[in-house]
Amino acid sequence: MTQTKHIQIKDYSYELPDERIAKYPKSERDSSKLLVYRDGKITEDTFVNLPSFLATGKLMVFNNTKVIQARLHFKKDTGALIEVFCLEPHSPSDYQQSFAQTRSVTWTCLVGNLKKWKEGKLLRRIEVNGKPVSLTAERIGQCGTGHEIRFDWADDGISFAEILEAIGELPIPPYLNRATEAADLRTYQTVYSKVKGSVAAPTAGLHFTPRVLDALDRAGIERAEITLHVGAGTFKPVKSEEIEGHTMHAEWIAVSRHIIRRLLAHGGKCIAVGTTSVRTLESLYYIGTQLHKQPDTAPEDIRVPQWLPYEPANDSDGPALTSPQALQEILDYMDRHQLEILHAATQIIIAPGYRYHVVEAIVTNFHQPQSTLLLLVAAFIGERNWRSLYEYALDHDFRFLSYGDSSLLFPEKDSETLHV
């Protein structure tokens, strides 16, 4: 744990010219470039050919979260513009219950131009489904760097989900340095998105199209879906010199009993689409180990602290659980509590020194310098290899970040040397 905590984030930097950041996606999602890293070697192809690189019978896991139109804009009588960025529901705290509310909700939010909003309510008169609605926002508390904002509206036939869809703005990444456009409402969602709650897309999934999904099915590659609602912390840079000083944002995950069974049927191993799926799947292992030690944990108390994977084992704990054993602990727990879906929070940080338990291959985009996502990649393919891989991508015209190209990564088991 000590060694990982003292990783210097400056060692995970590289020069990323602005022109290499993809400001817009390809016109056809699956025409993006695909870098494949396997057995210490790099090859490249087009994403539409992804299924040809995967073995029949493997399980591929996708994050089916859906990005919400989370930015709301208000104008004060003084003319000051206030932006309220909805991060996660506070009361009710369940996402679906919050979206279904028809008079009032409270969310944890970021507030832009806060100095112009000292007190009082903000008012915005809007139209939703042809009905006039008066929406107010009021600061009622603070939660870390965010604020608890209570939204009220007079029409009890209008849900909060409908309000967001009517006037909310999709929060595209800040590094795109442009305003949200109408096309982003379609292109900044995966084709399989279902469960509303994210404020950022699981961008590795943006490359998939119905024809790629069909090709996976024809190739005998099984597909499964989990949910992790991506928070604004996904864009939070590591500002401390050592990663010990960086606090991971908590994210909410939901995994069905059916998916746990399917993972067990595949020996507790799978291919993860995106870093959000990686974080969810690896969190499951540590949830299982915690439930093994504390089987009476209440469902609402299930969470994975940031540094849990790096804590030294106690002799009294016995041998470390295998992935199937940890997953079986979850399944037994769900049986005892009659749970069809496991809900939990995770703050897991995956960095060099981490041992992967569930994920055996990753589909992922190219990430920002000095980011926790880059640390996750380095932990998977090796601390030296990530740099050679990124140098290759820069030298061969790969596009970076959310709307950029992608990679398929297999772990380097025997060597730290990468050959191009």
C-alpha positions as CSV (number, residue, x, y, z in Angstrom):
1,M,0.0,0.0,0.0
2,T,2.8,2.4,0.9
3,Q,4.5,2.1,-2.4
4,T,1.3,2.7,-4.4
5,K,0.3,5.7,-2.3
6,H,3.6,7.3,-3.0
7,I,3.4,7.1,-6.8
8,Q,4.5,10.5,-8.3
9,I,1.7,11.6,-10.6
10,K,4.3,13.5,-12.7
11,D,5.6,10.1,-13.8
12,Y,2.3,9.6,-15.6
13,S,2.4,12.6,-17.9
14,Y,2.9,13.0,-21.6
15,E,2.6,15.8,-24.1
16,L,-0.9,15.9,-25.6
17,P,-1.2,18.6,-28.3
18,D,-4.7,20.2,-28.4
19,E,-5.1,19.2,-32.1
20,R,-4.9,15.5,-31.0
21,I,-8.0,15.8,-28.8
22,A,-11.0,14.8,-30.8
23,K,-13.5,17.6,-30.6
24,Y,-16.2,15.6,-32.5
25,P,-16.7,11.9,-33.1
26,K,-16.3,10.0,-36.4
27,S,-19.4,10.2,-38.6
28,E,-19.7,6.4,-38.2
29,R,-18.9,5.3,-34.6
30,D,-17.3,2.0,-35.6
31,S,-15.0,3.6,-38.2
32,S,-12.7,4.8,-35.4
33,K,-9.2,3.4,-35.1
34,L,-8.5,0.5,-32.8
35,L,-5.1,-0.1,-31.2
36,V,-4.6,-3.7,-30.1
37,Y,-1.9,-4.5,-27.4
38,R,-1.3,-8.2,-26.8
39,D,1.7,-10.4,-26.0
40,G,3.9,-7.3,-25.8
41,K,3.0,-6.2,-29.3
42,I,1.0,-3.4,-30.9
43,T,-1.1,-3.7,-34.0
44,E,-3.8,-1.4,-35.3
45,D,-7.1,-1.9,-37.1
46,T,-10.6,-0.4,-37.4
47,F,-13.1,-0.7,-34.5
48,V,-15.6,-2.5,-36.6
49,N,-13.2,-5.5,-36.6
50,L,-13.1,-5.7,-32.8
51,P,-14.8,-9.1,-32.6
52,S,-12.1,-10.7,-34.6
53,F,-9.6,-10.1,-31.8
54,L,-11.7,-11.8,-29.1
55,A,-12.0,-15.5,-28.4
56,T,-15.3,-17.4,-28.7
57,G,-17.1,-18.0,-25.4
58,K,-15.7,-14.9,-23.6
59,L,-18.0,-12.6,-21.6
60,M,-17.9,-8.9,-22.4
61,V,-19.4,-6.5,-19.9
62,F,-20.8,-3.1,-20.8
63,N,-21.9,-0.1,-18.6
64,N,-25.5,0.7,-19.6
65,T,-25.6,4.1,-17.8
66,K,-27.2,7.0,-19.6
67,V,-26.0,10.6,-19.5
68,I,-28.5,13.0,-18.2
69,Q,-28.9,16.7,-19.3
70,A,-27.5,17.8,-16.0
71,R,-26.7,21.5,-16.5
72,L,-29.4,23.9,-15.6
73,H,-29.1,27.7,-16.3
74,F,-30.9,30.4,-14.3
75,K,-30.8,34.2,-14.8
76,K,-31.2,36.5,-11.7
77,D,-33.1,39.7,-11.8
78,T,-29.7,41.5,-11.9
79,G,-28.9,39.7,-15.1
80,A,-26.3,37.4,-13.5
81,L,-26.2,33.9,-15.1
82,I,-26.0,31.0,-12.6
83,E,-25.3,27.4,-13.7
84,V,-26.4,24.5,-11.5
85,F,-24.8,21.2,-12.4
86,C,-26.7,18.3,-11.0
87,L,-24.3,15.6,-9.7
88,E,-26.3,13.1,-7.8
89,P,-29.7,12.9,-6.0
90,H,-29.8,13.7,-2.3
91,S,-33.5,13.4,-1.4
92,P,-34.7,11.0,-2.4
93,S,-31.2,9.5,-2.9
94,D,-32.3,6.8,-5.4
95,Y,-31.8,8.0,-9.0
96,Q,-35.0,6.5,-10.4
97,Q,-37.1,7.7,-7.5
98,S,-35.6,11.2,-7.8
99,F,-36.3,11.4,-11.6
100,A,-39.9,10.3,-10.9
101,Q,-40.6,13.1,-8.4
102,T,-43.4,15.5,-9.4
103,R,-43.0,18.5,-7.1
104,S,-39.7,18.7,-5.4
105,V,-36.2,17.1,-5.3
106,T,-32.9,17.8,-3.7
107,W,-29.6,17.2,-5.5
108,T,-26.0,17.6,-4.8
109,C,-24.8,20.1,-7.3
110,L,-21.9,22.3,-8.5
111,V,-22.7,25.9,-8.9
112,G,-21.2,28.2,-11.4
113,N,-20.9,31.9,-10.6
114,L,-21.7,31.2,-7.0
115,K,-20.5,34.6,-5.9
116,K,-23.5,36.1,-7.6
117,W,-25.9,33.8,-5.7
118,K,-25.6,34.7,-2.0
119,E,-29.1,33.8,-0.9
120,G,-32.7,33.4,-1.9
121,K,-34.3,31.4,-4.7
122,L,-33.6,31.3,-8.4
123,L,-36.6,31.3,-10.6
124,R,-36.9,30.1,-14.2
125,R,-40.2,30.0,-16.1
126,I,-40.2,27.2,-18.6
127,E,-42.4,25.1,-20.8
128,V,-42.5,21.3,-20.4
129,N,-44.7,19.1,-22.6
130,G,-46.6,22.2,-23.6
131,K,-47.3,23.2,-20.0
132,P,-45.9,26.4,-18.3
133,V,-43.9,25.5,-15.3
134,S,-42.2,27.8,-12.7
135,L,-39.0,26.1,-11.5
136,T,-37.1,27.4,-8.5
137,A,-33.7,26.4,-7.1
138,E,-32.7,27.1,-3.5
139,R,-29.4,26.4,-1.7
140,I,-30.1,24.5,1.5
141,G,-26.7,23.1,2.5
142,Q,-23.2,22.1,1.5
143,C,-21.8,18.7,0.8
144,G,-18.0,18.7,0.3
145,T,-17.2,20.9,-2.6
146,G,-20.8,20.7,-3.8
147,H,-24.1,22.3,-2.6
148,E,-27.4,20.8,-1.7
149,I,-29.9,22.4,-4.1
150,R,-33.7,22.0,-3.6
151,F,-35.7,22.2,-6.8
152,D,-39.4,23.0,-6.6
153,W,-42.0,23.3,-9.3
154,A,-45.8,24.0,-9.2
155,D,-47.1,21.4,-11.7
156,D,-47.3,18.0,-10.0
157,G,-47.9,16.3,-13.3
158,I,-44.4,17.0,-14.5
159,S,-41.5,14.8,-13.4
160,F,-38.0,16.0,-12.7
161,A,-36.8,13.8,-15.5
162,E,-39.0,15.7,-17.9
163,I,-37.7,19.0,-16.6
164,L,-34.1,17.9,-17.2
165,E,-35.0,16.7,-20.7
166,A,-36.8,20.0,-21.5
167,I,-34.2,22.5,-20.3
168,G,-31.1,20.7,-19.2
169,E,-27.9,20.8,-21.2
170,L,-25.8,17.7,-21.8
171,P,-22.5,18.1,-19.9
172,I,-19.9,17.3,-22.6
173,P,-16.3,17.1,-21.2
174,P,-14.7,20.5,-20.5
175,Y,-11.5,19.6,-22.4
176,L,-13.5,19.8,-25.7
177,N,-13.5,23.5,-25.3
178,R,-16.8,24.0,-27.1
179,A,-20.5,24.4,-26.3
180,T,-22.8,21.4,-26.3
181,E,-24.4,21.0,-29.7
182,A,-27.6,19.2,-30.8
183,A,-25.7,16.3,-32.2
184,D,-24.1,15.6,-28.9
185,L,-27.5,14.5,-27.5
186,R,-27.1,11.4,-29.8
187,T,-23.3,11.0,-30.2
188,Y,-22.4,11.4,-26.5
189,Q,-24.6,8.4,-25.5
190,T,-23.8,4.7,-26.1
191,V,-26.3,2.9,-28.4
192,Y,-27.1,0.6,-25.5
193,S,-27.5,3.3,-22.8
194,K,-30.6,2.6,-20.6
195,V,-30.3,3.7,-17.0
196,K,-30.3,7.5,-16.4
197,G,-27.8,8.9,-14.0
198,S,-24.4,9.8,-15.4
199,V,-23.0,13.2,-15.9
200,A,-20.3,11.9,-18.3
201,A,-20.5,9.1,-20.8
202,P,-18.6,5.8,-20.5
203,T,-16.8,6.7,-23.6
204,A,-15.2,3.4,-24.6
205,G,-18.7,2.3,-25.4
206,L,-19.3,5.2,-27.9
207,H,-17.6,3.1,-30.6
208,F,-20.1,0.3,-30.5
209,T,-22.8,0.1,-33.2
210,P,-25.6,-2.4,-33.7
211,R,-23.5,-4.1,-36.4
212,V,-20.5,-4.5,-34.0
213,L,-22.9,-5.9,-31.3
214,D,-24.4,-8.3,-33.8
215,A,-20.9,-9.4,-34.9
216,L,-20.0,-10.1,-31.3
217,D,-23.1,-12.3,-31.0
218,R,-22.3,-14.2,-34.2
219,A,-18.7,-14.7,-33.0
220,G,-20.0,-16.4,-29.8
221,I,-18.9,-13.6,-27.5
222,E,-21.5,-13.2,-24.7
223,R,-22.6,-9.7,-23.6
224,A,-23.8,-8.5,-20.2
225,E,-24.6,-5.1,-18.7
226,I,-23.9,-3.5,-15.3
227,T,-24.5,0.1,-14.2
228,L,-22.1,2.7,-12.9
229,H,-23.3,6.3,-12.9
230,V,-20.3,8.3,-13.9
231,G,-19.7,11.4,-11.7
232,A,-18.1,14.7,-12.5
233,G,-15.0,13.5,-10.6
234,T,-14.1,11.5,-13.7
235,F,-12.6,14.8,-15.0
236,K,-10.9,15.7,-11.7
237,P,-7.2,16.0,-12.3
238,V,-4.7,14.6,-9.7
239,K,-3.3,17.8,-8.3
240,S,-1.2,16.3,-5.4
241,E,2.4,15.3,-6.1
242,E,1.7,11.8,-4.7
243,I,-1.6,10.0,-5.4
244,E,-2.1,9.6,-1.7
245,G,-3.3,13.2,-1.6
246,H,-6.0,12.5,-4.3
247,T,-9.5,11.7,-3.1
248,M,-11.5,9.5,-5.5
249,H,-15.1,10.5,-6.1
250,A,-17.7,7.9,-5.0
251,E,-19.8,6.4,-7.8
252,W,-22.9,4.3,-7.5
253,I,-23.0,0.9,-9.1
254,A,-25.9,-1.6,-9.7
255,V,-25.3,-5.3,-10.6
256,S,-28.0,-7.8,-11.0
257,R,-28.0,-11.4,-9.5
258,H,-28.1,-12.6,-13.1
259,I,-24.8,-10.9,-13.9
260,I,-23.1,-12.3,-10.9
261,R,-24.2,-15.8,-12.0
262,R,-22.9,-15.2,-15.5
263,L,-19.6,-14.0,-14.1
264,L,-19.4,-17.2,-12.0
265,A,-20.2,-19.3,-15.1
266,H,-17.1,-17.7,-16.8
267,G,-14.8,-18.5,-13.9
268,G,-15.1,-15.0,-12.5
269,K,-13.3,-13.5,-15.5
270,C,-14.5,-11.1,-18.3
271,I,-13.6,-8.4,-20.8
272,A,-14.5,-4.9,-19.6
273,V,-15.7,-2.2,-21.9
274,G,-14.4,1.0,-20.4
275,T,-12.8,2.0,-17.2
276,T,-16.2,2.4,-15.5
277,S,-16.9,-1.2,-16.1
278,V,-13.4,-2.1,-14.8
279,R,-14.0,-0.1,-11.6
280,T,-17.4,-1.9,-11.1
281,L,-16.1,-5.4,-11.8
282,E,-13.0,-5.0,-9.6
283,S,-15.1,-3.5,-6.9
284,L,-17.3,-6.6,-6.9
285,Y,-14.2,-8.7,-5.8
286,Y,-13.7,-6.4,-2.8
287,I,-17.4,-6.3,-1.9
288,G,-17.2,-10.1,-1.8
289,T,-14.2,-10.1,0.4
290,Q,-15.8,-7.7,2.8
291,L,-19.0,-9.7,3.0
292,H,-16.9,-12.8,3.7
293,K,-15.5,-11.0,6.7
294,Q,-18.7,-9.2,7.7
295,P,-21.7,-11.2,6.5
296,D,-24.1,-9.1,8.5
297,T,-23.3,-5.8,6.7
298,A,-26.5,-3.9,5.9
299,P,-27.3,-3.5,2.2
300,E,-27.1,0.3,2.5
301,D,-23.6,0.1,4.0
302,I,-22.0,-1.8,1.1
303,R,-19.1,0.4,-0.3
304,V,-15.5,0.0,-1.4
305,P,-13.2,2.6,0.2
306,Q,-10.4,4.1,-2.0
307,W,-7.4,2.2,-0.5
308,L,-9.1,-1.1,0.5
309,P,-7.2,-3.1,-2.2
310,Y,-3.8,-2.1,-0.9
311,E,-4.4,-2.8,2.8
312,P,-2.2,-5.7,4.1
313,A,-4.1,-8.9,4.9
314,N,-4.5,-10.0,8.5
315,D,-3.4,-13.5,9.3
316,S,-6.8,-14.1,10.9
317,D,-8.5,-13.5,7.5
318,G,-7.1,-16.7,6.1
319,P,-6.0,-17.1,2.4
320,A,-7.2,-14.4,-0.1
321,L,-10.4,-15.3,-1.9
322,T,-10.4,-16.2,-5.5
323,S,-12.6,-14.2,-7.9
324,P,-15.3,-17.0,-8.0
325,Q,-15.2,-17.3,-4.2
326,A,-15.7,-13.5,-3.8
327,L,-18.6,-13.5,-6.3
328,Q,-20.2,-16.5,-4.6
329,E,-20.1,-14.5,-1.3
330,I,-22.1,-11.7,-3.0
331,L,-24.6,-14.2,-4.5
332,D,-25.1,-15.9,-1.1
333,Y,-25.6,-12.4,0.5
334,M,-28.2,-11.5,-2.1
335,D,-30.0,-14.7,-1.5
336,R,-30.1,-14.0,2.3
337,H,-31.4,-10.5,1.7
338,Q,-33.6,-11.4,-1.2
339,L,-31.9,-8.9,-3.4
340,E,-32.3,-9.0,-7.2
341,I,-29.9,-6.1,-7.7
342,L,-26.8,-5.2,-5.6
343,H,-26.5,-1.5,-5.0
344,A,-23.2,-0.2,-3.7
345,A,-20.8,2.8,-3.7
346,T,-17.2,2.6,-4.8
347,Q,-14.2,4.9,-4.4
348,I,-11.7,2.3,-5.6
349,I,-8.5,3.6,-7.1
350,I,-6.7,1.3,-9.5
351,A,-3.0,2.2,-9.8
352,P,0.3,0.4,-10.3
353,G,0.7,-2.1,-7.5
354,Y,-3.0,-3.2,-8.0
355,R,-3.7,-6.9,-8.8
356,Y,-6.6,-7.4,-11.1
357,H,-9.1,-10.1,-10.1
358,V,-12.0,-10.1,-12.6
359,V,-11.0,-8.2,-15.7
360,E,-8.8,-10.1,-18.2
361,A,-9.0,-7.6,-21.1
362,I,-10.1,-3.9,-21.5
363,V,-11.6,-1.8,-24.3
364,T,-10.7,1.8,-23.5
365,N,-10.0,5.2,-25.0
366,F,-6.8,7.2,-24.7
367,H,-6.8,9.2,-21.4
368,Q,-5.6,12.5,-20.1
369,P,-2.1,12.9,-18.7
370,Q,-1.8,12.7,-15.0
371,S,-5.3,11.1,-14.6
372,T,-6.4,8.2,-12.5
373,L,-7.6,6.6,-15.7
374,L,-4.1,6.5,-17.0
375,L,-3.0,5.0,-13.7
376,L,-5.6,2.2,-14.2
377,V,-4.2,1.4,-17.7
378,A,-0.6,1.4,-16.3
379,A,-1.7,-1.0,-13.6
380,F,-3.1,-3.3,-16.3
381,I,-0.3,-3.4,-19.0
382,G,2.7,-2.4,-17.0
383,E,4.2,0.9,-15.8
384,R,6.7,1.2,-18.7
385,N,4.4,-0.2,-21.4
386,W,1.7,2.4,-21.2
387,R,4.2,5.1,-22.3
388,S,5.3,3.2,-25.4
389,L,1.7,2.5,-26.2
390,Y,0.7,6.2,-26.0
391,E,3.8,7.2,-27.9
392,Y,2.7,4.8,-30.7
393,A,-0.8,6.3,-30.7
394,L,0.5,9.9,-30.9
395,D,2.9,8.9,-33.7
396,H,0.3,7.1,-35.7
397,D,-2.5,9.7,-35.7
398,F,-4.8,8.2,-33.1
399,R,-7.4,10.6,-31.8
400,F,-7.5,11.1,-28.0
401,L,-10.0,11.4,-25.1
402,S,-13.8,11.1,-25.1
403,Y,-14.6,11.3,-28.8
404,G,-11.2,9.8,-29.8
405,D,-10.1,6.4,-30.9
406,S,-9.9,3.3,-28.7
407,S,-7.6,0.4,-27.7
408,L,-8.1,-3.3,-26.8
409,L,-5.6,-4.2,-24.0
410,F,-4.5,-7.6,-22.8
411,P,-2.3,-7.8,-19.7
412,E,1.4,-8.3,-20.0
413,K,2.1,-11.4,-18.0
414,D,5.7,-12.4,-18.7
415,S,7.6,-9.3,-19.7
416,E,7.7,-5.5,-19.1
417,T,9.1,-5.0,-22.6
418,L,6.8,-3.9,-25.4
419,H,7.6,-4.5,-29.1
420,V,6.0,-2.4,-31.9
